[in-house]
Amino acid sequence: MAAAVGAEAKPLIKVVAICGSLREGSYNRGLIRSAIEISKSSIPGVEIEHVEIAELPMLNTDLEGEGSFPPVVEAFRQKILEADSILFASPEYNYSVSAPLKNALDWASRPPNVWGDKAAAIISASGGSGGSRSQYHLRQIGVFLDLHFINKPEFFLNAFQPPAKFDKNSNLIDAKTRENLKQVLLSLQAFTLRLQGR
């Protein structure tokens, strides 16, 4: 069926999603799966790819060659470089970001910094404050990396507060939370296009 006259398709933006938890049953991984589902079903112009960070070695500049990095690091950096924006799912470990996430941030910041001038959003599922402290630390790190985070809406999910937010497979099942997640993605889409002047 032909598109309606005057209807304009939104330009495609490529979003890389990064989970700070390596655990297969992580609720934050569940948030990323839901973000991918939501973007495919109801947000035209947004394509989200979940990029794993588990295989990245711990940062050690002795592993760097003359203008080169280990192959797994090169591949990760290329994914970030090609993305229009970043979606972080950041659990809270001891009031801060997880070690694997900090490691990924550091590898991709090695000269030349591939995070620079990209739009970003943070979502988190945790107990207590829902991961808010990790988000604020991630925002601080982002200042040096030249990442531009959306400010609203914020997304802190207390994963253990009734009603149930996830099923036994860590899939997001709460309708209100899914709608909140959709609003984050819409905000990230709009901010990305604005930053790029599109």
Helices and strands as residue ranges (DSSP letters): E 13-19, H 27-42, E 46-50, G 61-63, H 71-82, E 85-89, H 99-109, E 119-126, H 132-145, E 148-149, E 156-158, H 175-195
